């Protein structure tokens, strides 16, 4: 008999989840693991395939997770340093193309190799193409953020996340409705209009609203939540994913709210409740018996995806770094910073897993979703470890260990 069958009161279930939110970061720090790993494991333990504390179809848990997913991508957009991007615009753009293109090719090739169709293979490629700057606080604490290679990586994040989310939108539409040149052209046109409206209409409108009505922290807090909701709703109205709208909403109001206390408050609430809820609910999907069987029977695919990601990200840093005559330590730092796959990768993978066409086929299946979870765990540990090693070799100040354990970026917020 599992705990779910005891019909625990809702507040008892909620209290158990809050207990996990309290102690998971402490345990992951002691074990030198990123928090995202701990939250996913916690979700496995309390989820329907574990103790059953949270029921399989918990509407409240799913709402928290959906909002956490949107806030996660909104914070990604907020944390992109547009000033740094402008400082190294050309190099950031070029490195972004290379560090997107090589993993995209590698992931697509792996998809074809293991029998996935064209659309699914392209989505797998796009999952590998983005990156999450969870190791950026190590560089920041070492006083190395002004290194040209670091500025280039931060700027390139905008392009890689944008292209990955656009590929997700195209793959979803093609999977659900089939490939039609006219439909694809319409989709691309809608994407272009969507981007223009989000950046050049919602952005100025949001800044105007913050200037006129955002005089208090409470008003600014409410405005940011409203902008997230508007961006996600607009995206879904065009049959796009809400995470794309949330990401672009973050970019649109980036500079207007960057140094405000309201931004810190919404990040505090999001990063301590809703974003962890997203990772915990992700753990609900994992049945350990199926997960272990998948890894055993698909070990070659798991190895190919992980090594394909590491090799392609490293190659991208080597190619561009050598072209710009960066020393070996800086090239290694570029590669280490772009290894972790967390925010956009996990959000897009879940969207792809939930996308079903008319024949009842998922865009990516359970074995690939489990493979992506392995990729998230491996790279979210390996990236910060290698970053800290290169930071020490670069002669920076001793980096504190605490930021390594966070799934999030500066001051605990998600970096892209």
C-alpha positions in Angstrom: 0.0 0.0 0.0 1.5 3.4 -0.9 0.9 6.6 1.0 -1.4 8.0 -1.7 -3.9 5.2 -0.9 -4.2 6.5 2.7 -6.0 9.6 1.3 -3.8 12.2 3.1 -5.3 15.6 3.6 -4.1 18.2 1.0 -2.3 20.2 3.6 -0.4 17.1 4.8 0.8 16.5 1.2 1.7 20.2 0.8 3.6 20.1 4.1 5.6 17.1 2.9 6.5 18.9 -0.3 7.6 22.0 1.6 9.8 19.9 3.8 11.5 18.6 0.6 11.9 22.2 -0.6 13.6 23.1 2.7 16.0 20.2 3.0 16.8 19.3 -0.6 19.2 22.2 -1.2 20.9 21.4 2.1 21.5 17.8 1.2 22.7 18.6 -2.4 25.2 21.1 -0.9 26.6 18.4 1.4 26.8 16.0 -1.5 28.3 18.6 -3.9 25.5 18.2 -6.4 23.4 20.8 -8.2 20.0 21.5 -6.7 18.2 20.4 -9.9 19.5 16.9 -9.4 18.2 16.8 -5.8 14.8 18.2 -6.8 14.3 15.6 -9.6 15.3 12.8 -7.2 12.9 14.2 -4.6 10.1 14.1 -7.2 10.9 10.5 -7.9 10.7 9.7 -4.2 7.4 11.4 -3.4 5.8 11.0 -6.8 3.2 8.4 -8.0 6.0 5.9 -8.8 7.6 6.3 -5.3 5.9 6.9 -2.0 2.8 8.4 -3.7 2.6 11.4 -1.4 1.6 13.5 -4.4 -1.0 11.8 -6.6 -0.3 11.2 -10.3 -2.9 13.7 -11.5 -2.5 16.4 -8.9 -3.9 19.6 -10.5 -2.3 21.9 -7.9 1.1 20.3 -8.4 0.8 20.6 -12.2 -0.3 24.2 -12.0 2.7 25.0 -9.8 5.0 23.2 -12.2 3.6 24.9 -15.3 4.0 28.3 -13.6 7.5 27.3 -12.5 8.4 26.3 -16.1 7.2 29.7 -17.4 9.0 31.6 -14.6 12.2 29.6 -15.3 12.2 30.7 -18.9 11.3 34.3 -17.9 14.2 34.4 -15.6 16.5 33.1 -18.3 15.5 36.1 -20.5 15.9 38.5 -17.5 19.4 37.3 -16.7 20.9 37.6 -20.2 23.2 40.6 -19.9 22.3 42.6 -23.0 25.2 45.1 -22.2 27.7 42.3 -22.4 26.1 41.0 -25.5 26.5 44.4 -27.2 30.1 44.7 -26.1 31.1 41.5 -28.0 28.1 41.4 -30.5 29.9 40.0 -33.5 31.9 37.3 -31.7 28.9 36.4 -29.5 26.8 35.9 -32.6 29.5 33.8 -34.4 30.1 31.7 -31.3 26.4 31.3 -30.7 26.0 29.9 -34.3 28.9 27.5 -33.8 27.9 26.3 -30.4 24.3 25.8 -31.6 25.1 24.3 -35.0 27.6 21.6 -34.0 25.5 20.1 -31.1 22.4 20.4 -33.4 24.2 18.3 -36.0 25.5 15.8 -33.5 22.1 15.4 -31.8 20.2 15.1 -35.1 22.7 12.4 -36.2 22.2 10.5 -33.0 18.4 10.7 -33.5 18.7 9.2 -37.0 21.2 6.6 -35.8 18.8 5.2 -33.3 15.8 5.2 -35.6 13.9 8.4 -34.9 12.1 10.2 -37.6 13.3 13.5 -39.2 11.2 15.8 -37.0 12.1 13.9 -33.7 15.8 13.8 -34.7 15.8 17.6 -35.3 14.2 18.2 -31.9 16.8 16.0 -30.3 19.4 18.1 -32.0 17.9 21.3 -30.7 17.8 19.9 -27.2 21.6 19.6 -27.2 22.1 23.0 -28.8 21.3 25.4 -26.0 23.1 25.7 -22.7 22.4 26.9 -19.1 25.0 29.1 -17.3 24.7 27.5 -13.9 28.4 27.8 -13.4 28.5 31.6 -14.1 28.6 32.5 -10.4 31.9 30.7 -10.1 33.4 33.0 -12.7 31.7 36.0 -11.2 33.1 35.3 -7.7 36.5 34.8 -9.1 36.4 38.3 -10.7 36.7 37.0 -14.3 33.5 38.2 -15.8 35.2 40.8 -17.9 37.3 38.2 -19.7 36.4 38.5 -23.4 35.7 34.7 -23.6 33.2 34.9 -20.8 31.4 37.9 -22.3 31.2 36.0 -25.6 29.7 33.0 -23.9 27.1 35.1 -22.1 26.1 36.9 -25.3 25.9 33.7 -27.3 23.4 32.4 -24.8 20.7 34.6 -26.3 21.1 33.1 -29.7 21.4 29.5 -28.7 18.2 29.6 -26.5 16.3 31.6 -29.1 17.2 29.1 -32.0 16.5 26.1 -29.8 13.1 27.4 -28.9 12.3 28.3 -32.5 13.3 24.8 -33.6 11.0 23.4 -30.9 8.1 25.5 -32.2 8.7 24.3 -35.8 9.0 20.6 -34.8 5.8 20.7 -32.7 3.8 22.2 -35.6 5.2 19.7 -38.1 4.6 16.8 -35.8 1.0 17.7 -35.0 -0.1 18.8 -38.5 2.4 17.1 -40.8 4.9 18.8 -43.1 3.3 21.2 -45.6 5.4 23.9 -47.2 2.6 26.4 -47.0 1.9 25.6 -43.3 5.6 25.8 -42.5 5.8 29.2 -44.2 2.8 30.5 -42.3 4.4 29.2 -39.0 7.7 30.9 -39.8 5.7 34.1 -40.6 3.8 33.8 -37.3 7.1 33.3 -35.4 8.6 36.4 -37.0 5.5 38.5 -36.1 5.5 37.0 -32.6 9.2 38.0 -32.0 8.6 41.5 -33.4 5.5 42.1 -31.2 7.2 40.7 -28.1 10.4 42.6 -28.4 9.3 45.9 -30.1 5.7 46.2 -28.7 5.5 44.3 -25.4 9.0 45.6 -24.5 8.3 49.3 -24.8 4.8 48.8 -23.4 6.2 47.0 -20.4 8.8 49.7 -19.8 6.1 52.4 -20.1 4.0 50.4 -17.6 6.9 50.1 -15.1 7.6 53.9 -15.4 3.9 54.9 -14.9 2.6 52.2 -12.6 5.6 50.3 -11.2 6.4 52.9 -8.5 6.0 50.3 -5.8 7.5 46.8 -5.4 4.0 45.4 -5.2 2.9 47.0 -8.5 6.2 45.9 -10.2 5.8 42.4 -8.9 2.2 42.2 -10.3 3.3 43.7 -13.6 6.0 41.1 -14.1 3.6 38.2 -13.5 1.2 39.8 -15.9 3.8 40.1 -18.6 4.8 36.4 -18.2 1.1 35.5 -18.5 0.6 37.7 -21.5 3.7 36.4 -23.3 2.7 32.8 -22.7 -0.9 33.4 -23.7 0.1 35.2 -26.9 2.4 32.3 -27.8 -0.3 29.7 -27.2 -2.8 31.7 -29.2 -0.4 31.3 -32.2 -0.1 27.5 -31.4 3.5 28.1 -30.0 4.7 27.0 -26.6 4.3 29.3 -23.6 8.0 28.9 -22.7 8.9 30.8 -25.9 6.6 33.6 -24.9 8.0 33.7 -21.3 11.6 33.8 -22.5 10.9 36.6 -25.0 9.0 38.5 -22.3 12.0 38.3 -20.1 14.2 39.7 -22.8 11.7 42.4 -23.6 11.7 43.9 -20.1 15.3 42.9 -19.3 16.8 46.3 -18.8 13.7 47.9 -17.3 13.6 45.6 -14.3 17.3 44.4 -14.1 18.2 46.3 -10.9 14.8 46.6 -9.1 13.9 45.1 -5.8 10.7 43.7 -7.4 12.8 41.6 -9.7 14.6 40.2 -6.6 11.3 39.4 -4.9 9.7 37.6 -7.9 13.0 35.6 -8.3 12.9 34.8 -4.6 9.4 33.5 -4.8 9.9 31.7 -8.1 13.2 30.1 -7.2 12.1 28.9 -3.8 8.7 27.6 -4.7 7.6 27.4 -8.4 10.8 26.5 -10.2 11.6 23.7 -7.7 8.0 22.5 -8.2 8.7 22.2 -11.9 11.8 20.0 -11.3 10.0 18.0 -8.6 7.0 17.3 -10.9 9.5 16.3 -13.6 10.7 13.6 -11.2 7.0 12.4 -11.1 7.5 11.1 -14.6 10.3 8.8 -13.6 9.5 5.2 -12.8 12.8 3.8 -11.5 12.1 0.3 -12.8 11.4 1.7 -16.3 14.2 4.2 -16.0 16.8 1.5 -15.1 15.5 -0.8 -17.8 15.7 2.1 -20.4 19.2 2.9 -19.5 20.2 -0.8 -19.6 18.6 -1.4 -23.0 19.5 2.0 -24.5 23.0 2.4 -23.0 24.5 3.1 -26.4 22.0 5.9 -27.1 22.6 7.5 -23.7 26.3 7.3 -24.2 26.0 8.7 -27.7 23.9 11.7 -26.6 26.1 12.6 -23.6 29.4 12.2 -25.6 27.9 13.9 -28.6 27.0 16.9 -26.5 30.3 17.1 -24.7 32.3 16.6 -27.9 30.4 19.2 -30.0 30.4 21.9 -27.3 34.1 21.4 -26.8 34.8 21.5 -30.5 32.8 24.7 -30.8 34.9 26.4 -28.1 38.1 25.1 -29.7 37.3 26.3 -33.2 36.2 29.8 -32.3 38.7 30.2 -29.5 41.7 29.3 -31.7 40.4 31.6 -34.4 40.4 34.5 -32.0 43.7 33.3 -30.4 42.3 32.7 -27.0 44.7 30.7 -24.7 43.9 27.1 -23.9 42.5 27.9 -20.5 40.0 30.4 -21.9 38.9 27.9 -24.6 38.4 25.3 -21.9 36.4 27.8 -19.8 34.1 28.5 -22.8 33.5 24.8 -23.2 32.9 24.2 -19.5 30.4 27.1 -19.3 28.4 25.8 -22.2 28.2 22.2 -21.2 25.3 22.2 -18.6 21.9 21.4 -20.1 19.2 22.4 -17.7 16.6 25.1 -18.2 15.7 25.3 -21.9 16.7 21.7 -22.5 14.5 20.2 -19.8 11.5 22.4 -20.5 11.7 21.7 -24.2 12.1 18.0 -23.7 9.0 17.8 -21.5 7.0 19.8 -24.1 8.2 17.4 -26.8 7.3 14.4 -24.7 3.8 15.7 -24.1 3.2 16.5 -27.8 1.1 13.8 -29.5 0.1 13.7 -33.1 -3.1 12.4 -34.6 -1.8 8.9 -34.6 -1.1 9.1 -30.9 2.7 9.2 -31.3 4.8 11.3 -29.1 7.4 13.7 -30.6 10.0 12.1 -28.3 9.4 8.9 -26.4 10.1 7.7 -22.9 13.6 6.3 -23.6 14.7 9.7 -25.1 13.1 11.6 -22.2 15.0 9.4 -19.7 18.2 10.0 -21.8 17.7 13.8 -21.5 17.3 13.4 -17.7 20.7 11.6 -17.6 22.2 14.4 -19.8 20.8 17.0 -17.4 22.3 15.3 -14.4 25.7 14.6 -16.0 26.3 18.0 -17.5 24.9 20.0 -14.5 27.6 18.3 -12.4 30.5 18.2 -14.9 30.1 21.8 -16.1 30.6 23.5 -12.8 33.4 21.1 -11.8 35.4 21.9 -15.0 34.6 25.6 -14.7 36.0 25.8 -11.2 39.1 24.0 -12.4 39.7 26.4 -15.2 38.9 29.4 -13.0 41.6 28.3 -10.6 44.1 27.8 -13.5 43.2 31.2 -14.8 44.5 32.7 -11.5 41.1 34.1 -10.3 40.2 34.5 -6.7 39.2 31.4 -4.9 35.7 30.6 -5.9 33.2 29.7 -3.2 31.8 26.2 -3.5 28.2 27.3 -2.7 27.2 28.5 -6.2 28.3 25.2 -7.8 25.4 23.4 -6.0 22.7 25.7 -7.4 20.7 24.9 -10.4 20.2 28.6 -10.7 22.4 31.6 -11.5 23.4 34.8 -9.9 21.9 35.1 -6.4 20.1 31.9 -7.0 18.2 32.9 -10.2 18.2 30.9 -13.4 20.8 31.8 -15.9 20.2 31.0 -19.5 
